[in-house]
Amino acid sequence: MVQEPNRRTFLRTLGLSAASITLSPLVESLLPGSTSLAQNVPIDLAVAEGSSIPKITSAVVDLMGGIKKFVSRGDIVVIKPNMAWDRKPEQAANTNPHVVATLVSLCLDAGAKRVKVFDHSCDDPRRCYVQSGIAHAARKAGAEITFVDDRKFKEMNIGGEVLKTWKIYTEVVEADALINVPIAKHHSLAKLSMAMKNWMGAVGGWRGRLHWRLNQCLADLTSFFKPSLTLLDAVRILVNHGPQGGRLEDVKGTDMVIAGVDQIAVDSFGATLFGMKGSDLGCVKEGHARGLGRMDIENLKVKRVHVPTP
């Protein structure tokens, strides 16, 4: 059973806040063009590694400028995890519950009025929410946990190359701040499921149709949704038999969380965890070609930090 501290003690116990965090003195340049933490300049991607999931989650947010850069007092925040499958956290088919709970606490500490967590699950949501550990962890951290209500899907103008209109969950687009929190995992059709693919859980209609021209459709959705921040959960990655998984032998622990504003860049970095490049993923290539983001991460400013456990 996954155990999470309640919101009042969550960050205090860890000695963390949205404004400050004690990082390891070991700050590495991960890629050519990376900068050091001491330079205190804007970065494109942040990467944190360590055995404490709440600490590495807080670390990447801090490296990106702190939660108050993305969430303002009084905001209604939507945190969109991948909660699609009736799987436990150790099976790495859904976003890690500790990553989600930490974000909830950070947002509320920044003064968010409400934090909502939901997903349009593939399996029975009543089981997905519980088995993933996300419902319990996020609720304990102070979030509002709701099942998707079919009445809240509305046909909207996507303006995409394939998707001209589609049914979108209104609570996603009505949020003051939107945080995309996918898990990095294998996908039988898309090769990998990460930030771009996670928007499938924010739409209605017959989602099977989107798979006919999946790369273009994912680029269309990525151009439509405007998250304030994206965090990629790579604490455990599913390296085979995704997106549903189920076998522990298909799971690899990397103890890592990646953050960025550019979803294409986040997915491009995520691809490297599987021995790939962003250009190996059709949706990433499509998004890069449309100018939605950059897959040439070797030319981006990337900071990496190791966060030790006391």
C-alpha positions in Angstrom: 0.0 0.0 0.0 1.3 3.4 -0.9 1.5 5.8 2.0 1.5 9.5 1.8 1.8 12.3 4.4 -1.1 14.7 4.7 -0.7 18.1 3.1 0.0 20.1 6.3 3.0 18.0 7.1 4.0 17.0 3.6 6.5 19.8 2.8 7.4 20.6 6.4 8.5 17.0 7.0 10.7 17.1 3.9 12.1 20.5 4.7 10.9 21.8 1.4 8.9 24.8 0.2 7.9 26.1 -3.2 10.4 28.9 -2.8 13.4 27.0 -1.5 15.0 23.6 -1.5 18.4 22.4 -0.5 19.9 20.8 -3.6 22.9 18.6 -3.8 26.2 20.4 -4.4 26.6 18.0 -7.3 25.0 19.8 -10.2 25.9 18.3 -13.5 25.7 19.5 -17.1 23.6 16.8 -18.7 24.0 17.8 -22.4 26.2 20.1 -24.5 24.9 23.6 -24.0 23.8 23.0 -20.5 24.4 25.7 -17.9 25.4 25.5 -14.2 22.9 26.2 -11.4 25.1 29.0 -10.1 24.5 31.0 -13.3 20.8 31.5 -12.3 19.6 31.9 -15.9 16.4 30.6 -17.5 16.6 27.0 -18.6 14.7 24.8 -21.0 14.7 21.5 -19.1 15.3 20.5 -15.5 16.2 16.9 -14.5 16.4 15.7 -10.9 17.5 12.3 -9.7 17.3 10.7 -6.3 15.5 8.2 -4.1 13.0 10.6 -2.6 10.2 11.1 -5.1 8.8 14.2 -3.3 12.2 15.8 -3.2 13.1 15.3 -6.8 9.7 16.5 -7.9 10.1 19.7 -5.8 13.7 20.0 -7.2 12.7 20.2 -10.8 10.0 22.7 -10.1 12.5 24.8 -8.2 15.0 24.6 -11.0 12.4 25.8 -13.5 11.8 28.9 -11.4 9.6 27.7 -8.6 5.9 26.9 -8.5 4.9 30.6 -8.1 6.2 31.1 -11.6 3.4 28.9 -12.9 0.6 29.1 -10.3 -0.8 32.3 -8.8 -2.7 32.9 -5.6 -6.4 32.2 -6.2 -5.8 30.0 -9.2 -7.9 27.0 -10.0 -5.3 24.4 -11.0 -5.8 21.2 -13.0 -3.1 18.6 -12.6 -3.5 16.0 -15.5 -1.8 12.7 -14.7 -1.9 9.5 -16.6 -4.4 7.5 -14.6 -5.7 5.3 -17.4 -5.0 1.8 -16.2 -6.0 -0.6 -13.5 -2.4 -1.0 -12.4 -0.4 -0.4 -9.2 2.4 2.2 -9.0 5.2 -0.4 -9.2 3.8 -1.5 -12.6 4.6 1.9 -14.1 1.5 2.2 -16.2 0.2 5.4 -14.5 1.9 8.5 -13.1 3.6 8.0 -9.8 1.2 9.1 -6.9 4.0 10.8 -5.0 4.8 13.0 -8.0 1.2 14.1 -8.2 0.8 14.6 -4.4 3.9 16.7 -4.3 2.6 19.0 -7.1 -0.7 19.3 -5.3 1.0 20.4 -2.1 3.2 22.9 -4.0 0.3 24.5 -5.8 -1.8 24.9 -2.6 1.2 26.3 -0.8 1.5 28.8 -3.6 -2.0 30.0 -2.8 -4.0 28.0 -5.4 -7.7 28.2 -4.6 -8.5 24.7 -5.8 -6.4 21.9 -7.3 -8.3 19.3 -9.4 -6.9 15.9 -10.4 -8.7 13.7 -12.9 -8.2 11.6 -16.0 -10.4 10.0 -18.7 -9.4 6.5 -17.9 -9.3 3.6 -20.3 -10.1 0.9 -17.6 -12.9 1.3 -15.1 -12.0 4.7 -13.4 -13.2 3.4 -10.0 -10.4 0.9 -10.1 -7.8 3.1 -11.9 -8.1 5.9 -9.4 -7.6 3.5 -6.4 -5.1 1.0 -7.9 -2.8 3.8 -9.2 -2.6 5.3 -5.7 -3.2 8.7 -7.2 -6.7 9.3 -5.8 -5.6 8.6 -2.2 -2.3 10.5 -2.4 -3.7 13.6 -4.2 -6.8 13.8 -1.9 -4.6 13.6 1.2 -2.5 16.4 -0.2 -5.6 18.5 -0.6 -6.7 18.0 -4.2 -10.3 17.6 -5.4 -10.6 14.1 -7.0 -13.4 13.6 -9.4 -14.4 11.1 -12.1 -14.8 12.5 -15.6 -18.4 13.6 -16.2 -19.5 12.9 -19.8 -21.7 16.0 -19.7 -18.6 18.2 -19.4 -17.2 17.3 -22.8 -17.8 20.0 -25.4 -17.1 20.0 -29.1 -14.4 22.6 -29.5 -12.5 24.1 -32.4 -9.1 22.5 -32.4 -7.9 24.1 -35.6 -5.5 21.2 -36.3 -4.3 19.7 -39.5 -6.4 16.6 -38.9 -8.6 17.5 -35.9 -10.7 20.5 -36.9 -13.1 20.0 -33.9 -13.2 17.4 -31.1 -14.8 16.9 -27.8 -12.7 18.4 -25.0 -13.2 18.2 -21.3 -14.2 21.7 -20.3 -12.5 21.7 -16.8 -9.1 21.3 -18.5 -9.4 24.4 -20.7 -11.2 26.5 -18.0 -8.4 26.1 -15.5 -6.3 29.1 -14.6 -3.2 26.8 -14.6 -2.8 23.4 -16.2 0.0 21.0 -15.3 0.7 18.0 -17.5 2.1 15.1 -15.5 2.6 12.0 -17.7 4.6 8.9 -17.0 7.3 7.8 -19.5 6.4 4.4 -20.9 6.4 2.2 -24.0 3.4 2.4 -26.3 2.7 -0.3 -28.9 1.6 2.2 -31.5 3.2 5.6 -30.7 6.5 3.9 -29.6 6.4 5.9 -26.4 3.7 7.6 -24.3 4.7 10.8 -22.6 3.6 14.5 -22.6 2.0 14.7 -26.0 0.2 11.3 -25.6 -1.2 12.3 -22.2 -3.7 14.6 -23.8 -5.7 11.6 -24.9 -7.0 11.6 -21.3 -8.5 15.1 -21.7 -10.7 14.3 -24.7 -13.9 12.5 -25.3 -15.5 11.0 -28.4 -14.3 7.8 -30.0 -10.6 8.0 -29.2 -9.8 5.0 -31.3 -10.3 7.2 -34.4 -7.3 9.3 -33.3 -5.0 6.3 -33.7 -5.7 6.3 -37.5 -3.3 9.3 -37.9 -1.9 9.3 -34.4 1.2 11.5 -34.9 -0.7 14.3 -36.6 -3.6 14.0 -34.1 -1.2 14.2 -31.1 0.5 17.3 -32.6 -3.0 18.8 -33.1 -3.9 18.2 -29.4 -0.5 19.5 -28.3 -1.1 22.7 -30.2 -4.5 23.1 -28.5 -3.7 22.4 -24.9 -1.6 25.1 -23.2 -0.1 23.7 -20.0 1.8 26.1 -17.7 4.3 23.3 -16.9 5.0 19.7 -17.8 6.6 17.2 -15.5 7.6 13.8 -16.9 7.5 11.0 -14.3 10.4 8.7 -14.9 10.7 7.3 -11.4 9.9 4.0 -13.0 9.6 3.6 -16.7 7.7 0.9 -18.6 10.1 -0.4 -21.3 7.9 -3.0 -22.9 4.2 -4.1 -23.3 2.9 -0.6 -22.9 0.8 1.4 -22.5 -1.0 -1.0 -20.1 1.9 -3.1 -18.9 1.4 -5.4 -16.0 4.7 -7.3 -15.8 7.3 -6.1 -13.2 10.0 -7.4 -15.5 9.1 -4.7 -18.0 9.7 -1.9 -15.4 13.0 -0.1 -15.1 13.8 2.2 -12.2 15.5 5.5 -13.1 14.6 7.6 -10.0 14.2 10.7 -12.2 11.7 13.5 -12.9 12.0 15.9 -15.8 10.4 19.3 -16.1 9.9 21.9 -18.8 7.5 24.3 -20.5 8.2 22.9 -24.0 6.4 19.6 -24.3 8.3 18.6 -27.4 11.6 19.0 -25.6 10.3 17.1 -22.6 9.3 14.2 -24.8 12.6 14.4 -26.7 14.5 14.0 -23.5 12.2 11.2 -22.3 13.0 9.3 -25.5 16.7 9.1 -24.4 15.7 7.1 -21.4 14.7 4.3 -23.8 17.8 4.6 -26.0 16.0 6.7 -28.6 16.0 10.3 -29.8 13.1 12.6 -30.2 13.3 12.3 -34.0 12.5 8.5 -33.5 9.0 9.5 -32.4 6.6 10.5 -35.2 4.6 12.8 -32.9 7.7 14.6 -31.7 8.9 15.1 -35.3 5.5 16.4 -36.3 5.4 18.8 -33.3 8.9 20.1 -34.0 8.2 20.6 -37.7 5.1 22.7 -36.8 7.1 24.8 -34.5 5.3 23.6 -31.4 8.6 23.0 -29.6 12.2 21.8 -30.1 13.5 18.2 -30.3 17.1 19.3 -30.7 17.8 19.0 -27.0 21.5 19.0 -27.6 21.1 22.8 -28.3 18.9 23.5 -25.3 19.8 24.6 -21.8 19.4 21.6 -19.5 20.2 21.4 -15.8 20.5 18.2 -13.9 20.7 17.8 -10.1 21.2 14.8 -7.8 19.1 15.2 -4.6 20.6 13.0 -1.9 18.4 11.4 0.8 19.6 12.5 4.3 
